[in-house]
């Protein structure tokens, strides 16, 4: 934001974005994915800034742009909190749980989704032994994302055998990654996978930027997977994972392997799974139930921290959020006319219908505080009759329920937030399992 304010007068940001679209349109004939992503990103910026002129008008010429951005994000969250759909209600969805072994696999997948950014960073206590296999760097233009592979020697999940190969795709780390993310126009996904339901082809569109990444990555990923399977015949399971945009691209790569037109005999003998963390929506229809009809599938989960805005972030949703923020400043909506009738005491903020959906059972992780009896001791804290302990509640929600949620927070999207909640989930699952055995 700092470089934008220095280079452009406040009200010329939108005009500049529009002129960039016009100037770049003639370049799109070269069919380069990077050029297409740039044009689409500029168009998206021009569209959204149409409703945010008042924000740029009020930006000062001095001060830390990071502080200014955080101020607006805090203001947005405060405005969202006026409405009941800004959080997951107690009666929403159904409580979700899994075996301790599956919980450990989810934690390991989250750790791999984080380590693909930096394999030296601390990620907490490891449950499984995770053996690094390889790491591929991204392309300079952002159309091929970085990814890494790991092996897990043993996975204690009923029905699983052999080793597990984890493929983690990196999310947003560069400016070009952001441009790919903003290229959100729907595009026919049949070039990547073809799905039949009751013998009839299913028409599926996908986020164009993520689809382009997946298509460019498939040849290398396929060759690497085949090479690992040939080198280690004990690999029986393949888990695709990723955080944020990495989860979206991992979802599309997973769909390619699940619905291959000419299945690779080595790869088709493995059980494919998908576990994403804070992934943005990626396909025009929900494909979770269709995928689960496959007898070969393993785990299919989209893990979302409550309030994580990125998990809802397609074009119509971001437009609804812009209208929401405008309402805080007494301004009329620019995208959703029904928002004009939303009063401050309304129960929910009107949201536009989503263009894209998540892949996998949507499990929302909700932190809440519980009063537990304390163990008596000498210090003042332990002498209290109860102590307040944060616990994690996992709730499975339908795509229809999820599309009604007004999540507007960025802090819960951070990789650290997902790692921390995975640690809590794995610990609670083991504690619950031990408690049942003692009954």
C-alpha positions as CSV (number, residue, x, y, z in Angstrom):
1,X,0.0,0.0,0.0
2,X,2.9,2.4,0.7
3,X,4.2,2.3,-2.8
4,X,0.7,2.8,-4.3
5,X,0.2,6.0,-2.2
6,X,3.6,7.4,-3.1
7,X,3.2,6.7,-6.9
8,X,-0.4,7.8,-7.3
9,X,-2.7,10.5,-6.1
10,X,-5.5,9.1,-4.0
11,X,-8.3,9.1,-6.6
12,X,-6.2,7.9,-9.5
13,X,-5.7,4.4,-8.2
14,X,-8.9,3.1,-9.7
15,X,-8.3,4.9,-12.9
16,X,-4.8,3.6,-13.1
17,X,-6.0,0.0,-12.6
18,X,-8.6,0.4,-15.4
19,X,-6.1,1.9,-17.8
20,X,-3.8,-1.0,-17.1
21,X,-6.6,-3.4,-18.1
22,X,-7.1,-1.5,-21.3
23,X,-3.4,-1.3,-22.1
24,X,-2.8,-5.0,-21.3
25,X,-5.8,-6.4,-23.2
26,X,-3.9,-6.3,-26.5
27,X,-1.3,-8.6,-25.0
28,X,-3.7,-11.3,-24.0
29,X,-3.6,-12.8,-27.6
30,X,-0.1,-14.2,-26.7
31,X,-2.0,-16.6,-24.4
32,X,0.7,-16.4,-21.7
33,X,-0.7,-17.4,-18.3
34,X,1.3,-14.7,-16.6
35,X,-0.1,-11.9,-18.8
36,X,-3.7,-13.3,-18.4
37,X,-3.2,-13.3,-14.6
38,X,-1.9,-9.7,-14.7
39,X,-4.9,-8.5,-16.8
40,X,-7.4,-10.3,-14.6
41,X,-5.8,-9.0,-11.4
42,X,-5.9,-5.4,-12.6
43,X,-9.6,-5.9,-13.5
44,X,-10.4,-7.2,-10.1
45,X,-8.5,-4.4,-8.4
46,X,-10.4,-1.8,-10.5
47,X,-13.7,-3.5,-9.7
48,X,-13.2,-3.6,-5.9
49,X,-11.6,-0.1,-5.6
50,X,-14.8,1.3,-7.2
51,X,-16.3,0.9,-3.8
52,X,-13.3,1.9,-1.7
53,X,-12.6,5.4,-3.0
54,X,-13.5,6.8,0.4
55,X,-10.7,4.7,2.0
56,X,-8.1,6.1,-0.3
57,X,-9.4,9.6,0.2
58,X,-8.9,9.3,4.0
59,X,-5.4,7.8,3.9
60,X,-2.9,10.3,5.3
61,X,0.4,11.2,3.6
62,X,2.3,10.1,6.7
63,X,2.3,7.2,9.0
64,X,3.0,3.5,8.7
65,X,0.8,2.0,5.9
66,X,0.8,-1.3,7.8
67,X,-0.9,0.5,10.7
68,X,-3.4,2.1,8.4
69,X,-4.3,-1.3,6.8
70,X,-4.7,-2.9,10.3
71,X,-6.9,0.0,11.3
72,X,-9.3,-0.7,8.4
73,X,-9.2,-4.4,9.0
74,X,-10.1,-3.9,12.6
75,X,-12.9,-1.5,11.6
76,X,-14.2,-4.2,9.2
77,X,-14.3,-6.9,11.9
78,X,-16.1,-4.5,14.3
79,X,-18.7,-3.9,11.6
80,X,-19.2,-7.6,10.9
81,X,-19.7,-8.3,14.6
82,X,-23.0,-6.4,14.5
83,X,-24.4,-9.4,12.6
84,X,-25.1,-12.9,13.8
85,X,-23.7,-14.5,10.7
86,X,-20.2,-13.2,11.5
87,X,-19.6,-16.2,13.7
88,X,-20.7,-19.9,13.7
89,X,-23.8,-20.2,15.9
90,X,-24.0,-22.9,18.5
91,X,-26.8,-24.7,16.7
92,X,-25.1,-24.6,13.3
93,X,-23.8,-27.8,11.6
94,X,-22.9,-30.9,13.6
95,X,-20.1,-31.6,16.0
96,X,-17.2,-33.4,14.1
97,X,-14.6,-35.8,15.4
98,X,-12.3,-38.4,14.1
99,X,-10.0,-41.1,15.4
100,X,-6.7,-40.1,17.0
101,X,-4.8,-41.6,14.1
102,X,-6.7,-39.4,11.6
103,X,-6.1,-36.4,13.9
104,X,-2.4,-37.1,13.7
105,X,-2.6,-37.3,9.9
106,X,-4.4,-33.9,9.8
107,X,-1.7,-32.4,12.1
108,X,1.1,-33.9,9.9
109,X,-0.6,-32.5,6.8
110,X,-0.8,-29.0,8.4
111,X,2.9,-29.2,9.4
112,X,3.8,-30.1,5.8
113,X,1.6,-27.3,4.5
114,X,3.6,-24.9,6.7
115,X,7.1,-26.3,6.1
116,X,6.7,-25.9,2.3
117,X,7.3,-22.2,2.9
118,X,10.4,-22.7,5.0
119,X,11.5,-26.2,6.0
120,X,13.7,-24.8,8.8
121,X,10.9,-23.1,10.8
122,X,9.7,-24.6,14.0
123,X,6.2,-26.2,13.8
124,X,5.6,-27.6,17.2
125,X,5.6,-31.2,18.4
126,X,5.6,-33.7,15.6
127,X,3.3,-36.6,16.0
128,X,4.4,-38.7,13.0
129,X,7.9,-39.1,11.7
130,X,7.9,-36.9,8.6
131,X,10.7,-37.7,6.1
132,X,11.5,-35.0,3.6
133,X,11.7,-36.3,0.0
134,X,12.0,-33.3,-2.3
135,X,11.3,-29.6,-2.8
136,X,10.5,-27.9,-6.1
137,X,10.9,-24.1,-6.5
138,X,8.2,-21.9,-8.1
139,X,8.4,-20.4,-11.5
140,X,9.4,-16.7,-11.7
141,X,6.0,-15.7,-13.1
142,X,4.0,-17.4,-10.4
143,X,2.2,-19.8,-12.7
144,X,3.9,-22.9,-11.1
145,X,3.8,-22.9,-7.3
146,X,6.5,-24.3,-5.1
147,X,5.7,-27.7,-3.7
148,X,7.4,-30.3,-1.4
149,X,7.0,-34.0,-0.8
150,X,7.3,-36.0,2.5
151,X,6.9,-39.6,3.5
152,X,5.1,-40.9,6.6
153,X,6.3,-44.4,7.4
154,X,3.1,-45.5,9.3
155,X,-0.4,-44.2,9.5
156,X,-2.6,-45.7,12.3
157,X,-5.9,-45.2,10.5
158,X,-8.4,-48.1,10.1
159,X,-8.3,-49.4,6.5
160,X,-4.9,-47.7,5.7
161,X,-1.8,-49.7,5.1
162,X,1.7,-49.0,3.9
163,X,3.5,-45.6,3.8
164,X,1.9,-42.2,3.0
165,X,3.3,-39.7,0.5
166,X,2.4,-36.1,1.4
167,X,2.4,-33.5,-1.4
168,X,2.2,-29.9,-0.1
169,X,1.7,-27.0,-2.4
170,X,2.8,-23.5,-1.3
171,X,0.3,-20.7,-1.1
172,X,0.9,-16.9,-1.5
173,X,4.5,-15.8,-1.0
174,X,5.2,-13.3,-3.8
175,X,3.6,-10.4,-5.7
176,X,3.0,-12.8,-8.7
177,X,1.2,-15.2,-6.4
178,X,-1.2,-12.4,-5.5
179,X,-1.8,-11.7,-9.2
180,X,-2.7,-15.3,-9.7
181,X,-5.0,-15.2,-6.7
182,X,-6.9,-12.2,-8.2
183,X,-7.4,-14.0,-11.5
184,X,-10.7,-15.3,-10.3
185,X,-12.8,-15.5,-13.4
186,X,-14.6,-18.8,-13.9
187,X,-13.0,-21.1,-16.5
188,X,-13.9,-24.5,-17.8
189,X,-12.0,-27.1,-15.8
190,X,-12.5,-30.0,-18.3
191,X,-8.9,-29.6,-19.5
192,X,-7.7,-30.7,-16.1
193,X,-10.3,-33.3,-15.1
194,X,-13.6,-34.7,-16.4
195,X,-16.3,-35.9,-14.0
196,X,-19.2,-38.2,-14.8
197,X,-22.2,-38.4,-12.5
198,X,-24.7,-41.2,-13.3
199,X,-23.1,-41.5,-16.7
200,X,-23.4,-37.8,-17.6
201,X,-20.6,-35.3,-17.7
202,X,-20.6,-32.7,-15.0
203,X,-19.9,-29.2,-16.2
204,X,-17.4,-27.7,-13.7
205,X,-15.7,-24.3,-13.8
206,X,-12.8,-23.2,-11.7
207,X,-10.9,-20.2,-10.5
208,X,-8.9,-19.4,-13.6
209,X,-5.7,-18.5,-11.7
210,X,-5.6,-21.6,-9.6
211,X,-6.6,-23.7,-12.6
212,X,-3.7,-22.4,-14.6
213,X,-1.3,-23.2,-11.8
214,X,-2.6,-26.7,-11.4
215,X,-2.4,-27.4,-15.2
216,X,1.2,-26.2,-15.4
217,X,2.2,-28.2,-12.3
218,X,0.6,-31.6,-13.3
219,X,3.4,-32.9,-15.6
220,X,6.1,-32.4,-13.0
221,X,4.0,-33.5,-10.0
222,X,3.0,-36.6,-11.9
223,X,6.6,-37.5,-12.8
224,X,7.7,-36.9,-9.2
225,X,4.9,-39.1,-7.8
226,X,5.6,-41.9,-10.2
227,X,9.3,-41.7,-9.4
228,X,8.6,-42.0,-5.6
229,X,6.2,-44.9,-6.1
230,X,8.8,-46.8,-8.2
231,X,11.5,-46.2,-5.6
232,X,9.3,-47.2,-2.7
233,X,6.6,-49.8,-3.4
234,X,5.4,-49.6,0.2
235,X,3.7,-46.2,-0.5
236,X,0.0,-46.9,-0.5
237,X,-1.5,-43.5,0.3
238,X,-1.1,-40.0,-1.3
239,X,-2.2,-36.9,0.7
240,X,-2.5,-33.6,-1.2
241,X,-2.4,-30.5,1.1
242,X,-1.8,-26.8,1.3
243,X,-2.5,-23.6,3.2
244,X,-4.5,-20.8,1.6
245,X,-4.0,-20.6,-2.2
246,X,-1.8,-23.7,-1.9
247,X,-4.9,-25.5,-0.7
248,X,-6.9,-24.3,-3.6
249,X,-4.3,-25.5,-6.1
250,X,-3.9,-28.8,-4.2
251,X,-7.7,-29.3,-4.5
252,X,-7.5,-29.1,-8.3
253,X,-4.4,-31.3,-8.5
254,X,-6.3,-33.9,-6.3
255,X,-9.3,-33.8,-8.7
256,X,-7.0,-34.4,-11.6
257,X,-5.5,-37.5,-10.0
258,X,-8.9,-38.8,-8.8
259,X,-10.6,-38.4,-12.2
260,X,-7.8,-39.2,-14.6
261,X,-9.0,-40.1,-18.1
262,X,-6.1,-42.5,-18.6
263,X,-5.1,-43.6,-15.1
264,X,-1.5,-44.3,-14.3
265,X,-1.3,-47.9,-13.1
266,X,1.1,-47.0,-10.3
267,X,-0.8,-43.9,-9.1
268,X,-4.2,-45.5,-9.4
269,X,-3.3,-48.2,-6.9
270,X,-2.8,-45.6,-4.1
271,X,-5.5,-44.1,-1.9
272,X,-5.8,-40.3,-2.6
273,X,-6.7,-37.8,0.1
274,X,-7.1,-34.1,0.3
275,X,-6.7,-32.0,3.5
276,X,-6.6,-28.2,3.1
277,X,-6.2,-25.4,5.6
278,X,-7.8,-22.0,5.0
279,X,-8.2,-22.6,1.3
280,X,-10.2,-20.1,-0.7
281,X,-13.2,-21.6,-2.7
282,X,-12.2,-23.0,-6.1
283,X,-14.9,-24.9,-8.1
284,X,-18.2,-23.6,-9.4
285,X,-20.2,-26.4,-7.8
286,X,-19.6,-28.5,-4.7
287,X,-17.9,-31.7,-5.7
288,X,-17.4,-33.2,-2.3
289,X,-20.2,-35.7,-2.5
290,X,-19.2,-36.8,-6.0
291,X,-15.6,-37.4,-4.9
292,X,-16.8,-39.3,-1.8
293,X,-18.6,-41.7,-4.1
294,X,-15.2,-43.0,-5.2
295,X,-14.4,-46.2,-3.4
296,X,-10.7,-45.4,-3.5
297,X,-10.8,-42.1,-1.6
298,X,-9.3,-41.6,1.8
299,X,-9.7,-38.4,3.8
300,X,-11.4,-35.4,2.2
301,X,-11.4,-32.3,4.5
302,X,-11.4,-28.5,4.2
303,X,-10.2,-27.2,7.6
304,X,-11.3,-23.6,8.3
305,X,-10.6,-21.5,11.3
306,X,-13.7,-19.6,12.5
307,X,-13.6,-16.0,11.1
308,X,-11.0,-16.8,8.4
309,X,-12.0,-14.4,5.6
310,X,-9.9,-16.1,2.9
311,X,-11.9,-19.3,3.2
312,X,-14.9,-17.3,1.8
313,X,-13.0,-15.1,-0.6
314,X,-14.4,-15.3,-4.1
315,X,-15.5,-12.2,-6.1
316,X,-19.1,-11.9,-4.9
317,X,-18.1,-12.4,-1.3
318,X,-15.4,-9.7,-1.5
319,X,-18.0,-7.3,-3.1
320,X,-20.4,-8.0,-0.2
321,X,-17.6,-7.2,2.2
322,X,-16.9,-3.9,0.5
323,X,-20.6,-3.0,0.8
324,X,-20.4,-4.0,4.5
325,X,-17.5,-1.6,5.1
326,X,-19.2,1.2,3.2
327,X,-22.2,0.8,5.5
328,X,-20.0,1.5,8.5
329,X,-19.3,4.9,7.0
330,X,-22.9,5.6,6.1
331,X,-22.3,5.0,2.4
332,X,-24.7,3.2,0.0
333,X,-23.8,-0.2,-1.4
334,X,-22.2,-0.4,-4.9
335,X,-22.5,-4.1,-5.5
336,X,-25.6,-5.5,-3.7
337,X,-28.8,-3.5,-3.8
338,X,-30.4,-5.6,-1.0
339,X,-27.7,-4.3,1.4
340,X,-29.2,-0.9,1.2
341,X,-32.1,-2.1,3.3
342,X,-29.9,-3.8,6.0
343,X,-30.4,-2.0,9.3
344,X,-27.9,-2.0,12.0
345,X,-30.0,-4.3,14.1
346,X,-30.6,-6.8,11.3
347,X,-29.7,-10.3,12.3
348,X,-27.5,-11.0,9.2
349,X,-25.7,-9.1,6.5
350,X,-27.0,-9.9,3.0
351,X,-24.4,-11.9,1.1
352,X,-24.2,-12.5,-2.7
353,X,-24.4,-16.0,-3.9
354,X,-20.9,-17.6,-4.2
355,X,-19.2,-18.2,-7.5
356,X,-16.9,-21.0,-6.1
357,X,-17.0,-23.6,-3.4
358,X,-14.5,-25.5,-1.2
359,X,-13.6,-29.1,-1.9
360,X,-14.0,-31.5,1.1
361,X,-16.1,-31.8,4.1
362,X,-16.0,-28.3,5.7
363,X,-14.8,-28.5,9.3
364,X,-14.9,-25.1,11.1
365,X,-12.6,-24.9,14.2
366,X,-14.2,-22.8,16.9
367,X,-12.2,-21.7,20.0
368,X,-14.3,-21.3,23.1
369,X,-13.6,-21.0,26.8
370,X,-14.6,-23.7,29.3
371,X,-14.6,-23.6,33.1
372,X,-12.8,-26.6,34.6
373,X,-12.3,-27.5,38.2
374,X,-8.8,-26.6,39.3
375,X,-6.2,-28.8,41.1
376,X,-5.6,-27.3,44.6
377,X,-2.1,-25.9,45.1
378,X,-0.2,-23.2,46.8
379,X,-0.5,-20.4,44.2
380,X,-3.5,-18.1,43.9
381,X,-4.5,-19.5,40.5
382,X,-4.7,-23.1,41.6
383,X,-6.6,-22.2,44.8
384,X,-9.5,-21.0,42.7
385,X,-12.4,-23.4,42.4
386,X,-12.4,-23.3,38.6
387,X,-10.0,-22.2,35.8
388,X,-10.9,-21.0,32.4
389,X,-9.3,-23.1,29.7
390,X,-9.5,-22.6,25.9
391,X,-10.8,-25.6,24.1
392,X,-11.4,-26.4,20.4
393,X,-14.8,-27.4,19.0
394,X,-14.8,-28.8,15.5
395,X,-18.1,-28.4,13.6
396,X,-18.9,-29.8,10.2
397,X,-21.1,-27.5,8.1
398,X,-22.8,-27.9,4.8
399,X,-21.7,-25.8,1.8
400,X,-25.1,-24.0,2.0
401,X,-24.5,-23.1,5.7
402,X,-20.9,-22.1,5.0
403,X,-22.1,-19.7,2.2
404,X,-24.1,-17.7,4.8
405,X,-21.1,-17.0,7.0
406,X,-19.7,-13.5,7.2
407,X,-16.0,-14.2,8.1
408,X,-13.9,-11.0,8.0
409,X,-10.7,-11.7,10.0
410,X,-7.2,-12.1,8.6
411,X,-5.3,-13.0,11.7
412,X,-7.1,-16.4,12.0
413,X,-5.8,-17.2,8.5
414,X,-2.2,-17.2,9.5
415,X,-0.3,-20.4,9.2
416,X,0.6,-20.2,12.9
417,X,-3.0,-20.0,13.8
418,X,-3.7,-23.3,11.9
419,X,-0.7,-25.1,13.5
420,X,-1.8,-24.1,17.0
421,X,-5.3,-25.3,16.4
422,X,-4.1,-28.6,14.9
423,X,-2.0,-29.1,18.0
424,X,-5.1,-28.6,20.2
425,X,-7.2,-30.9,18.0
426,X,-4.7,-33.8,18.1
427,X,-4.2,-33.4,21.8
428,X,-8.0,-33.4,22.5
429,X,-8.6,-36.5,20.3
430,X,-5.9,-38.5,22.2
431,X,-7.3,-37.2,25.6
432,X,-10.9,-38.2,24.6
433,X,-9.7,-41.6,23.4
434,X,-7.9,-42.3,26.7
435,X,-10.9,-41.1,28.7
436,X,-13.1,-43.6,26.8
437,X,-10.7,-46.5,27.5
438,X,-10.8,-45.7,31.2
439,X,-14.6,-45.8,31.5
